[in-house]
Amino acid sequence: MEAARDAFAGEQEVEITVTGRKTGRQISHPVWFVQEEESMFLVPITGSDSDWYKNVRKTPMIEVSANGTAVNGPATPITDPDRVAHIVAMFGEKYGPDQVAQHYPKRDVAVQVPLG
């Protein structure tokens, strides 16, 4: 777990791979992320309307990779407004509030991925 946290710590984005809800194919996307304790948190750009988020809702497994390190695990959707707001605030600290406001027009959900 510590190796995964360290591998992702200095990165600005990671590659996620999810299973397509209609095709069943593996689909990859680069995404921004934040880490807190033993978890990574992702915020879909268009919130609950994002295709990768809909895919995770159907098949709640995800692969996250960067720097030659990959973690496969459960993807837990977060819909509680207070938790989502906390995660979005962490995004603002990492990337800047202006960037988050510009790139994330809908901030109604997040996804938690354990790093271990």
Secondary structure as UniProt FT lines:
FT   HELIX           2..9
FT   STRAND          13..19
FT   TURN            21..23
FT   STRAND          26..32
FT   STRAND          34..36
FT   TURN            37..38
FT   STRAND          39..42
FT   TURN            45..46
FT   HELIX           47..49
FT   HELIX           51..58
FT   STRAND          61..66
FT   TURN            67..68
FT   STRAND          69..74
FT   STRAND          76..78
FT   HELIX           81..95
FT   HELIX           97..103
FT   STRAND          110..114
//
